[in-house]
Amino acid sequence: MAKKSSSASNGANLGFEAECWKMADKLRNNMDAGEYKHVVLGLIFLKYVSDAFIERQKEIELELSNPDSQWYVKEPKARYLAMEDPDEIRTKVFWVPKEARWATLQAAAKQPEIGKIIDQAMIAVERDNPSLKGVLPKDYARPALDKQRLGELIDLIARIGFGDKENRSKDVLGRVYEYFLSQFASAEGRKGGQFYTPRCVVRTLVEMLSPYKGRIYDPCCGSGGMFVQSEKFVEAHGGRIGDLSIYGQESNPTTWKLAKMNLAIRGIDNDLGKEHADSFHRDLHPDLKADFILANPPFNMSDWGGDRVRQDVRWKYGIPPEGNANFAWVQHFIHHLSTTGIAGFVLANGSMSSNQSGEGEIRKNIIESDIVDCMVALPGQLFYSTQIPVCLWFAARDKKNHRFKDRRGKVLFIDARKMGSMTDRVHSELTDDDIARVAGTYHSWRGDPESGTYEDVAGFCKSATIEEVKVNGYVLTPGRYVGAGAVEDDGEPFDEKMKRLTSTLQEQFAESQRLELAIRENMKGLGYDL
């Protein structure tokens, strides 16, 4: 039986996201996907906060008009005024002034000044909700944006109801938003995929780390996908939004805004700083010691400004090369871990074996400090932005944690390169079964009593000692340790198999000779003797 795709089985496709994307993309005209992304996602955000606001007003009206309610108000005018009370509304949703409500925008969708009307709506929402200051896009009035198509886009998004309880329970808004983010990443290709880490990769990190409660940190948070999946994990395991304290940072100003919107629409409190900032040169959380770190830093950054931070306190294991930021990121993560913290992050495969510019020495020092907990080699073609093969690193400060068995002096290697299934001609994804197997293997190795007993599996996983890693030149590539998988016995006796294969080989030799003669004759007919 074929394995189910994670996107099919986790409810990501509700049936209308793909249709909405198809219709929205038709309206793009000649606009670059990176530019159009903010046009669409800004409107989706505005539709969401407007729908949630109207739904909250209805709830208040029911309370005020019910004679049995302690909040009963007899006069209709007094009820109306209460429904427009910002303090009452803000206790649960964003306050949306009249000029920013979706009904106002849709009524003006066919007007030539619709762009200006939307900009004013965004300004009004930011004005009345300080947590959104500087976050929303406000350039809908620009001449290059086709106002007729903008009006059509408003009518399209109007079809999605975010406010009613049934759609909120299905996280319709979150799924539409995430689906559009992934589609924009695909449309932008290599230029724009940095802001979006594929859902299956994020889920693998989250399932392996199991961030139930505490401080979670991502210093290159992109559009905030790591935080969203972590909160989903907590809720799925009986916790609540808010059990995790969210800390993050993002250097790209437009991507930082995407992250703020992505978290706002899900009601996730966060500290991403007051603005975008570079984690290497302006760490917004210098004193933070996180319980969990999840990150997908830009691969092999060559222009990260390493020459300006040569003597930084973070470089405990060696000064990272100026031409590649990989081990600057690794040491930044370790620096921000609490004494019992654990980090999971994505890096290019080269980080597991490179000896260039002192990287091998840094890796050796980290390994000998017994901080590397687990290494996972991932299948190719998972990312929209790069075809570079990638891996997952897991770093732990305390391998003698009271929750798990003592695993000091050991590293778990998992080779998942053969996992995954193709979603189209150029992209693959890990399935639910793949993620469960990888995460389950890690949990059983750590000693989680609910995950069974760990055993090495040839070709898939191996618990190695640091001494074994040393013998292998401090290379962390899982393929070096897990060995070859067992070949399944098909039951055919060896002699019979050899006779069959030899006969097939003879037929192929004969066919090869026939084709060679035919080619020579054809070349001769063209006046070329071979």
HUBEL-V706533 format. One record per backbone hydrogen bond with DSSP energy under -1.0 kcal/mol. CO is the residue of the C=O (numbers start at 1). NH is the residue of the N-H. If there is no record, write none. Layout:
co->[CO/CO]
nh->[NH/NH]
//
This chain:
co->[5/6/16/17/18/19/20/21/22/25/28/32/33/36/37/38/39/40/41/42/43/44/45/46/47/48/49/50/51/52/53/54/55/56/57/58/59/60/61/64/66/69/75/76/77/78/79/82/85/86/89/89/97/98/101/101/102/103/106/108/111/113/114/115/116/117/118/119/120/121/122/123/124/129/130/132/142/146/147/148/149/150/151/152/153/154/156/157/164/165/166/167/168/171/172/173/174/175/176/177/178/179/180/181/182/183/184/185/188/189/192/193/195/198/199/200/201/202/203/204/205/206/210/214/215/215/216/217/218/221/224/225/226/227/228/229/230/231/232/233/234/235/240/243/245/246/247/249/250/252/253/254/255/256/257/258/259/260/261/263/264/271/278/285/290/291/292/293/295/301/305/306/309/312/314/321/325/326/327/328/329/330/331/332/334/336/338/341/342/343/344/345/347/348/349/350/350/352/356/358/359/360/361/362/363/364/365/366/367/371/373/374/375/376/377/381/389/390/391/392/393/394/394/395/399/401/407/409/411/412/413/414/416/421/427/427/429/431/432/433/434/435/436/437/438/439/440/441/442/443/446/448/457/457/460/461/462/464/465/466/467/468/469/470/472/477/478/478/482/493/494/495/496/497/498/499/500/501/502/503/504/505/506/507/508/509/510/511/512/513/514/515/516/517/518/519/520/521/523/524]
nh->[9/10/20/21/22/23/24/25/26/28/31/36/37/40/41/42/43/44/45/46/47/48/49/50/51/52/53/54/55/56/57/58/59/60/61/62/63/64/65/73/69/72/79/80/81/82/83/85/89/90/92/93/100/101/104/105/106/107/109/111/114/117/118/119/120/121/122/123/124/125/126/127/128/132/133/135/145/150/151/152/153/154/155/156/157/158/159/160/168/169/170/172/171/175/176/177/178/179/180/181/182/183/184/185/186/187/188/189/191/193/195/196/223/202/203/204/205/206/207/208/209/210/212/245/291/292/247/294/249/224/228/229/230/231/232/233/234/235/236/237/239/238/243/214/216/271/218/221/277/256/257/258/259/260/261/262/263/264/265/268/267/248/282/288/338/342/217/344/346/325/308/309/312/315/316/324/329/330/331/332/333/334/335/336/337/290/341/397/293/395/295/393/391/351/352/353/354/476/359/362/363/364/365/366/367/368/369/371/370/396/412/394/414/392/416/428/349/378/347/376/345/373/374/343/407/404/410/466/464/375/462/377/419/429/423/424/421/435/436/437/438/439/440/441/442/443/444/445/446/448/405/451/460/461/415/457/413/411/469/470/471/472/474/473/475/480/481/482/459/497/498/499/500/501/502/503/504/505/506/507/508/509/510/511/512/513/514/515/516/517/518/519/520/521/522/523/524/525/528/527]
//
